Amino acid sequence: MTTDSAQAPWTVQGLLDLFDVPADGENRFTAETGPAGEDERQVVEGTQVLAQAIVAAAKRFPEKSLRSVYAVFARAVMVGAGPVELEIDVVSEGRSTATAIVAAKQNGKRCITVTALLDVPTADVIRHHLPRPDVAAPAAANVSPMPMVGRELRLVDVVDVNSPDEVGPPELYAWLHYDPIPTRDDLAKALVAYFTGHLGISTTMRAHEGIGTAQSHLTVSTAPMTVSVSFHEPVRWDGWILYTHESTQVGAGMSYVRGAVHTEEGELIASFAQDALIRPLRTTDTSIKEQSRL
């Protein structure tokens, strides 16, 4: 994948190749930024770097399974501004668990930190999981344009997720279908984590008439600031997966969204949460090109 979006449109296979970061020495990996988005946005999605950090951590601890990650998006990673260096600081490495902090740097500056917990799964002592919400099936949901070759997105009871005029409860149910679906555990977890930051802000705004993500970077400043994901073994699926979003609070310039990822058959494979910035656009922001704003 190159930085020329006209030459390299986004594809699921290209995204997985982007996630599959190569080692560059001990506890170091190199990640590429990929092309700009369809709207020529020059800011790399934070969850893309999170996905790359997930693969890096999994490769560093090949005998263990990645169970949870917590990412803080402190500084924007820019398309075409050079590769991202992933540096792994091993906090602990035992027989059962391991903890590491992955620092993502671009041009020597730390942009994103990811704390990762890995372990060796064992047999169940007890088991239960949150049931899948009883919502419309993918065939009855609304097709939503979110261009990527090999990815299909359908929203339950929502037509235009970005519209300031579509008002409803601060909940959002999104069906996703990928082709190909990765069989490697680390890439499957990376792909699950990648979408956890996409619709949280839209979920929050849906409860408030007159504001929507169509206004982001134009009249309102929005950006995911943290994402946490817990993976519930095993993380495998065929067909569609359902992302449930629930915004439980917004105020003082920040929103909080929690969610879950279920298979079409009803198995819970991941839980996630997001803190996001929602604030008036400052006058100083107008001097920055829209494509480069957070």
Disulfide bonds with the S-S distance in Angstrom:
none
